[in-house]
Amino acid sequence: MRRSAQTEAIVYVVDDDVSVRESLELLIASAGWRVRTFASAQEFLGHSRAAVPCCLVLDVSLPDLNGLELQRQIAAAHTELPIVFVTGHGDIPMSVRAMKAGAIEFLTKPFNDEAMLTAIDTAVQRSAVALRREMELKTLRNSYASLSRREREVMALVVSGLLNKQVGGKLGISEITVKAHRGKMMRKMKAGSLPALVTMASRLDLPLV
């Protein structure tokens, strides 16, 4: 039975051993996830990934580009893709390196099916959280982009802790005008309160005045 409820999730498998790929495909599919298999790192890199929760089950030893190097490339591209490593001859330094770089699990062949499914479930859930945060940040950036120059100025001063009268003094406009700009800005940002607006500004990395 599937552990996570991510019905659209995809599990990518990269292993040069066809028997391992086939067995993993059957195991993962039986748990309800969609599966995409690849024989090499380069084949995987040439495949476009859908914007859905996903994870990568990755063999350490590959013919073209080894798993640890592929992990490094994925991280360098700032791509959120949780990795479950599998290996036939892993050692402690190798597993430590993989885990320090963010791997979910490091399993030695022949791996336990239950351990593999648990690791994949953890990876898929982590991916879902990251994807949701990414979409929320994108929406937030779009809202901020819709603000006028004056509304952005008002927002910067408001989140810095200034009162409407103080904001007006800084910008050389009346308090009533500040309130009007503030109201429009709050609606565009979909901020229900000042603390919510401050949180949004923090997520957008806006500098405080």
Residue frames as qw, qx, qy, qz and C-alpha x, y, z in Angstrom:
[[0.000, 0.889, 0.459, 0.000, 0.00, 0.00, 0.00],
 [0.352, 0.609, -0.035, 0.709, 1.22, 3.47, -0.83],
 [0.432, -0.398, -0.485, 0.648, 2.41, 5.49, 2.17],
 [0.020, -0.335, -0.046, 0.941, 2.08, 9.05, 0.85],
 [0.443, 0.637, 0.578, -0.255, -0.98, 10.50, -0.85],
 [0.076, 0.633, -0.350, -0.686, 0.99, 12.07, -3.71],
 [0.777, 0.358, 0.510, -0.085, -0.95, 10.43, -6.53],
 [0.569, 0.820, -0.057, -0.011, 0.89, 12.45, -9.19],
 [0.386, -0.753, 0.506, 0.169, 4.37, 11.73, -7.77],
 [0.831, 0.487, -0.268, 0.004, 7.05, 10.26, -10.01],
 [0.688, -0.568, 0.411, 0.186, 9.98, 8.11, -8.90],
 [0.570, 0.715, -0.396, -0.080, 13.00, 8.21, -11.21],
 [0.876, -0.327, 0.326, 0.139, 15.34, 5.24, -11.18],
 [0.438, 0.784, -0.437, -0.049, 18.89, 5.42, -12.57],
 [0.679, -0.400, 0.615, 0.032, 20.79, 2.11, -12.61],
 [0.331, 0.538, -0.640, -0.437, 22.85, 0.47, -15.35],
 [0.114, -0.042, 0.992, -0.047, 21.73, -3.01, -14.28],
 [0.443, -0.138, -0.484, -0.742, 18.57, -3.84, -16.22],
 [0.521, -0.318, -0.791, 0.030, 17.49, -6.48, -13.68],
 [0.226, -0.311, -0.505, 0.773, 17.70, -3.92, -10.86],
 [0.207, 0.055, -0.156, -0.964, 15.75, -1.39, -12.90],
 [0.506, -0.208, -0.666, -0.508, 13.01, -3.88, -13.66],
 [0.472, -0.353, -0.755, 0.289, 12.71, -5.11, -10.07],
 [0.112, -0.262, -0.325, 0.902, 12.61, -1.55, -8.75],
 [0.299, -0.058, -0.370, -0.878, 10.02, -0.59, -11.34],
 [0.534, -0.326, -0.740, -0.245, 7.75, -3.44, -10.24],
 [0.405, -0.345, -0.631, 0.565, 8.27, -2.67, -6.54],
 [0.019, -0.191, -0.125, 0.974, 7.63, 1.05, -6.88],
 [0.384, -0.130, -0.497, -0.767, 4.65, 0.62, -9.19],
 [0.487, -0.351, -0.800, -0.006, 3.12, -1.89, -6.76],
 [0.258, -0.393, -0.506, 0.723, 3.19, 0.85, -4.10],
 [0.199, 0.820, 0.523, -0.123, 1.19, 3.13, -6.41],
 [0.103, -0.760, 0.188, 0.614, 3.83, 5.58, -7.63],
 [0.721, 0.692, -0.027, -0.041, 4.61, 6.31, -11.26],
 [0.701, -0.438, 0.390, 0.406, 8.09, 5.18, -12.35],
 [0.572, 0.796, -0.194, -0.044, 10.60, 6.33, -14.97],
 [0.837, -0.355, 0.290, 0.300, 13.78, 4.28, -15.43],
 [0.389, 0.868, -0.305, -0.043, 17.13, 5.22, -16.98],
 [0.957, 0.040, -0.104, 0.269, 20.30, 3.24, -17.71],
 [0.600, 0.114, -0.130, 0.781, 22.71, 6.14, -17.23],
 [0.188, -0.607, -0.301, 0.711, 23.09, 9.55, -15.63],
 [0.030, -0.203, 0.389, 0.898, 23.32, 11.26, -19.01],
 [0.162, -0.375, -0.803, -0.435, 20.08, 9.62, -20.15],
 [0.256, -0.675, -0.618, 0.312, 18.40, 10.93, -17.00],
 [0.193, -0.497, -0.026, 0.846, 19.85, 14.45, -17.44],
 [0.025, 0.010, -0.576, -0.817, 18.44, 14.55, -20.96],
 [0.193, -0.521, -0.810, -0.185, 14.93, 13.88, -19.70],
 [0.172, -0.421, 0.055, -0.889, 12.66, 16.79, -18.77],
 [0.186, -0.238, -0.860, 0.411, 11.01, 16.48, -15.37],
 [0.248, -0.672, -0.516, -0.470, 7.42, 17.38, -14.61],
 [0.073, -0.423, 0.372, -0.823, 6.62, 19.91, -11.88],
 [0.806, -0.402, -0.253, -0.352, 5.22, 17.28, -9.52],
 [0.587, -0.631, 0.490, -0.133, 6.54, 15.69, -6.30],
 [0.872, 0.377, -0.310, 0.022, 9.35, 13.33, -7.26],
 [0.546, -0.686, 0.474, 0.081, 12.50, 11.61, -6.08],
 [0.585, 0.599, -0.537, -0.101, 15.48, 9.82, -7.55],
 [0.898, -0.313, 0.308, 0.040, 16.58, 6.26, -6.75],
 [0.410, 0.833, -0.371, -0.026, 20.21, 6.40, -7.85],
 [0.956, -0.063, -0.048, 0.284, 22.95, 3.81, -8.21],
 [0.364, -0.819, 0.255, 0.364, 26.36, 5.05, -7.08],
 [0.394, -0.325, 0.682, 0.523, 28.34, 3.20, -9.77],
 [0.637, 0.673, 0.285, -0.244, 27.30, 4.21, -13.28],
 [0.791, 0.207, 0.321, 0.478, 29.16, 3.85, -16.59],
 [0.374, 0.682, 0.160, 0.607, 29.27, 7.51, -17.62],
 [0.083, -0.581, 0.268, -0.764, 28.79, 9.73, -14.58],
 [0.354, -0.152, -0.863, 0.327, 28.77, 8.24, -11.10],
 [0.311, -0.716, -0.613, -0.126, 25.90, 8.82, -8.71],
 [0.434, -0.623, -0.243, 0.604, 27.76, 11.14, -6.37],
 [0.226, -0.110, 0.308, 0.918, 28.77, 13.38, -9.27],
 [0.134, -0.503, -0.647, -0.558, 25.19, 13.41, -10.54],
 [0.397, -0.725, -0.509, 0.239, 24.07, 14.41, -7.05],
 [0.366, -0.429, 0.001, 0.826, 26.58, 17.29, -7.14],
 [0.085, 0.155, 0.507, 0.844, 25.30, 18.48, -10.54],
 [0.255, -0.651, -0.667, -0.259, 21.69, 18.38, -9.38],
 [0.418, -0.695, -0.343, 0.474, 22.58, 20.43, -6.29],
 [0.321, -0.228, 0.209, 0.895, 24.58, 22.92, -8.38],
 [0.057, -0.349, -0.585, -0.730, 21.51, 23.50, -10.55],
 [0.247, -0.030, 0.438, -0.864, 19.53, 24.32, -7.37],
 [0.612, -0.119, -0.564, -0.542, 17.07, 21.58, -8.25],
 [0.526, -0.295, 0.582, -0.545, 15.04, 20.14, -5.39],
 [0.818, 0.151, -0.471, -0.292, 15.25, 16.39, -6.05],
 [0.633, -0.521, 0.518, -0.244, 15.53, 14.11, -2.99],
 [0.575, 0.449, -0.672, -0.126, 17.84, 11.16, -3.65],
 [0.867, -0.327, 0.340, -0.163, 17.81, 7.58, -2.38],
 [0.243, 0.643, -0.710, -0.153, 21.18, 5.95, -3.14],
 [0.973, -0.082, 0.190, -0.100, 21.68, 2.25, -3.82],
 [0.230, 0.730, -0.641, -0.059, 25.02, 0.52, -4.22],
 [0.957, 0.011, -0.285, -0.043, 26.48, -2.93, -4.48],
 [0.768, -0.004, -0.309, 0.561, 29.74, -2.03, -2.77],
 [0.120, -0.893, -0.017, -0.432, 29.20, 1.01, -0.60],
 [0.593, -0.042, -0.511, 0.621, 31.59, 2.05, 2.12],
 [0.298, -0.718, -0.466, 0.422, 31.19, 4.35, 5.11],
 [0.204, -0.392, 0.123, 0.888, 33.03, 7.39, 3.63],
 [0.021, -0.200, -0.661, -0.723, 30.90, 7.14, 0.48],
 [0.258, -0.645, -0.711, -0.112, 27.64, 6.96, 2.42],
 [0.318, -0.626, -0.291, 0.650, 28.71, 9.82, 4.70],
 [0.143, -0.166, 0.340, 0.914, 29.50, 11.98, 1.66],
 [0.140, -0.387, -0.721, -0.557, 26.11, 11.21, 0.10],
 [0.331, -0.689, -0.630, 0.139, 24.17, 11.89, 3.29],
 [0.297, -0.508, -0.117, 0.800, 26.03, 15.14, 4.01],
 [0.021, -0.037, 0.463, 0.885, 25.08, 16.28, 0.50],
 [0.490, 0.075, 0.131, -0.859, 21.42, 15.75, 1.36],
 [0.428, 0.001, -0.843, -0.325, 20.62, 12.15, 0.38],
 [0.716, -0.372, -0.005, -0.590, 17.55, 10.66, 2.04],
 [0.883, -0.288, 0.358, -0.091, 19.00, 7.16, 2.42],
 [0.263, 0.618, -0.721, -0.170, 21.96, 5.03, 1.36],
 [0.900, -0.081, 0.313, -0.293, 20.95, 1.39, 0.81],
 [0.097, -0.485, 0.832, 0.249, 23.23, -1.52, -0.01],
 [0.788, 0.193, -0.374, -0.450, 22.17, -4.16, -2.54],
 [0.216, -0.465, -0.722, -0.465, 20.35, -6.41, -2.05],
 [0.157, -0.191, 0.319, -0.915, 18.21, -3.88, -0.25],
 [0.109, 0.355, 0.863, -0.341, 15.12, -4.60, 1.82],
 [0.023, 0.525, 0.612, 0.591, 11.91, -3.74, -0.06],
 [0.331, -0.815, -0.467, 0.092, 10.32, -2.21, 3.02],
 [0.444, -0.550, 0.019, 0.707, 13.35, -0.01, 3.62],
 [0.255, 0.114, 0.494, 0.824, 13.31, 1.14, -0.01],
 [0.115, -0.667, -0.611, -0.410, 9.59, 2.02, 0.02],
 [0.413, -0.781, -0.327, 0.336, 9.96, 3.87, 3.31],
 [0.413, -0.350, 0.197, 0.818, 12.89, 5.88, 1.94],
 [0.126, 0.329, 0.579, 0.736, 10.97, 6.72, -1.25],
 [0.236, -0.776, -0.574, -0.113, 7.93, 7.79, 0.74],
 [0.426, -0.684, -0.130, 0.578, 10.07, 10.13, 2.85],
 [0.336, -0.130, 0.394, 0.846, 11.69, 11.54, -0.30],
 [0.020, 0.523, 0.647, 0.554, 8.37, 12.11, -2.09],
 [0.306, -0.829, -0.454, 0.117, 6.89, 13.89, 0.92],
 [0.416, -0.544, 0.062, 0.726, 9.95, 16.13, 1.19],
 [0.235, 0.130, 0.544, 0.795, 9.65, 16.93, -2.51],
 [0.099, -0.705, -0.643, -0.283, 5.97, 17.79, -2.10],
 [0.358, -0.797, -0.256, 0.413, 6.76, 20.25, 0.69],
 [0.374, -0.349, 0.296, 0.806, 9.54, 21.89, -1.34],
 [0.144, 0.350, 0.655, 0.655, 7.32, 22.13, -4.42],
 [0.184, -0.813, -0.551, -0.038, 4.51, 23.72, -2.43],
 [0.377, -0.712, -0.056, 0.590, 6.91, 26.29, -0.95],
 [0.335, -0.082, 0.486, 0.803, 8.29, 27.04, -4.39],
 [0.025, 0.575, 0.659, 0.484, 4.79, 27.65, -5.78],
 [0.296, -0.840, -0.398, 0.219, 3.88, 29.84, -2.81],
 [0.394, -0.530, 0.150, 0.736, 7.04, 31.92, -3.32],
 [0.238, 0.201, 0.600, 0.737, 6.29, 32.28, -7.03],
 [0.116, -0.762, -0.596, -0.227, 2.78, 33.55, -6.21],
 [0.399, -0.772, -0.189, 0.458, 4.26, 35.92, -3.64],
 [0.379, -0.258, 0.346, 0.819, 6.74, 37.32, -6.16],
 [0.109, 0.463, 0.641, 0.602, 3.96, 37.84, -8.69],
 [0.245, -0.846, -0.470, 0.050, 1.93, 39.75, -6.11],
 [0.419, -0.645, 0.034, 0.638, 4.90, 41.94, -5.25],
 [0.336, 0.035, 0.520, 0.784, 5.57, 42.57, -8.95],
 [0.017, 0.683, 0.631, 0.367, 2.01, 43.91, -9.27],
 [0.311, -0.773, -0.305, 0.461, 2.69, 46.71, -6.75],
 [0.332, 0.895, 0.032, 0.296, 3.31, 50.24, -7.96],
 [0.505, 0.374, -0.397, 0.669, 6.58, 51.97, -7.06],
 [0.274, -0.519, 0.258, -0.768, 4.83, 53.97, -4.33],
 [0.884, -0.320, -0.083, -0.329, 3.14, 50.86, -2.92],
 [0.853, 0.096, -0.364, 0.361, 6.52, 49.16, -2.68],
 [0.197, 0.462, -0.367, 0.783, 7.94, 52.17, -0.87],
 [0.589, -0.466, 0.125, -0.648, 5.04, 52.12, 1.59],
 [0.957, -0.146, -0.241, -0.066, 5.44, 48.36, 2.11],
 [0.659, 0.278, -0.431, 0.550, 9.16, 48.69, 2.84],
 [0.052, -0.446, 0.357, -0.819, 8.53, 51.37, 5.46],
 [0.754, -0.362, -0.028, -0.547, 5.53, 49.62, 7.02],
 [0.946, -0.085, -0.303, 0.079, 7.34, 46.29, 7.49],
 [0.475, 0.347, -0.438, 0.680, 10.24, 48.22, 9.03],
 [0.369, -0.453, -0.668, 0.462, 7.89, 49.22, 11.86],
 [0.035, -0.008, -0.021, 0.999, 6.95, 52.76, 10.91],
 [0.254, 0.568, 0.649, -0.437, 3.47, 54.15, 11.60],
 [0.427, 0.694, 0.501, 0.291, 1.40, 55.68, 8.81],
 [0.053, -0.993, -0.026, 0.099, 2.28, 59.21, 9.96],
 [0.477, -0.614, 0.485, 0.400, 5.99, 58.36, 9.97],
 [0.599, 0.243, 0.642, 0.412, 5.71, 56.75, 6.52],
 [0.271, 0.892, 0.337, 0.130, 4.07, 59.92, 5.25],
 [0.248, -0.913, 0.209, 0.247, 6.90, 62.02, 6.69],
 [0.587, -0.298, 0.606, 0.447, 9.50, 59.83, 5.00],
 [0.453, 0.359, 0.675, 0.458, 7.76, 59.97, 1.61],
 [0.012, -0.167, 0.060, 0.984, 6.50, 63.54, 1.80],
 [0.343, -0.323, -0.638, -0.610, 2.84, 62.57, 1.46],
 [0.498, -0.400, 0.212, -0.740, -0.18, 62.87, 3.75],
 [0.308, -0.142, 0.885, -0.319, -1.21, 60.20, 6.24],
 [0.713, 0.372, 0.328, -0.495, -4.49, 59.75, 4.36],
 [0.615, 0.606, -0.430, -0.264, -2.58, 59.07, 1.14],
 [0.019, 0.419, -0.896, 0.148, -0.38, 56.59, 2.99],
 [0.550, 0.076, 0.703, -0.444, -3.49, 54.75, 4.22],
 [0.744, 0.514, 0.010, -0.427, -4.83, 54.56, 0.66],
 [0.461, 0.584, -0.663, -0.082, -1.56, 53.15, -0.72],
 [0.192, -0.302, 0.876, -0.323, -1.27, 50.79, 2.25],
 [0.703, 0.197, 0.478, -0.488, -4.78, 49.45, 1.71],
 [0.746, 0.557, -0.232, -0.283, -4.14, 48.74, -1.98],
 [0.249, 0.565, -0.780, 0.098, -0.78, 47.17, -1.18],
 [0.413, -0.172, 0.799, -0.402, -2.26, 44.88, 1.49],
 [0.796, 0.340, 0.271, -0.421, -5.00, 43.73, -0.90],
 [0.636, 0.622, -0.429, -0.156, -2.57, 43.04, -3.75],
 [0.136, 0.466, -0.842, 0.235, -0.25, 41.12, -1.40],
 [0.751, -0.297, -0.508, -0.301, -3.27, 39.28, 0.10],
 [0.333, 0.127, -0.672, 0.649, -1.91, 40.10, 3.54],
 [0.449, -0.655, -0.558, -0.240, -4.52, 39.87, 6.28],
 [0.538, -0.824, -0.095, 0.149, -2.36, 41.51, 8.93],
 [0.083, 0.909, -0.408, 0.038, 0.91, 43.36, 9.50],
 [0.571, -0.453, 0.683, 0.047, 2.67, 40.24, 10.88],
 [0.805, 0.341, 0.477, 0.089, 1.64, 38.36, 7.71],
 [0.454, 0.886, -0.056, 0.080, 3.06, 41.18, 5.58],
 [0.240, -0.798, 0.553, -0.003, 6.32, 41.13, 7.54],
 [0.747, -0.124, 0.649, 0.078, 6.59, 37.39, 6.94],
 [0.713, 0.636, 0.279, 0.097, 6.04, 37.94, 3.22],
 [0.177, 0.941, -0.285, 0.048, 8.73, 40.61, 3.12],
 [0.495, -0.576, 0.650, 0.036, 11.12, 38.22, 4.84],
 [0.793, 0.177, 0.573, 0.106, 10.41, 35.47, 2.33],
 [0.566, 0.799, 0.136, 0.153, 11.01, 37.94, -0.49],
 [0.699, -0.156, -0.041, 0.696, 14.31, 39.01, 1.16],
 [0.125, 0.865, 0.182, 0.450, 13.23, 42.65, 1.08],
 [0.444, 0.126, -0.414, 0.785, 15.67, 44.95, 2.92],
 [0.286, -0.780, -0.506, 0.233, 14.38, 46.77, 5.97],
 [0.214, 0.803, 0.031, 0.555, 14.53, 50.56, 5.91]]
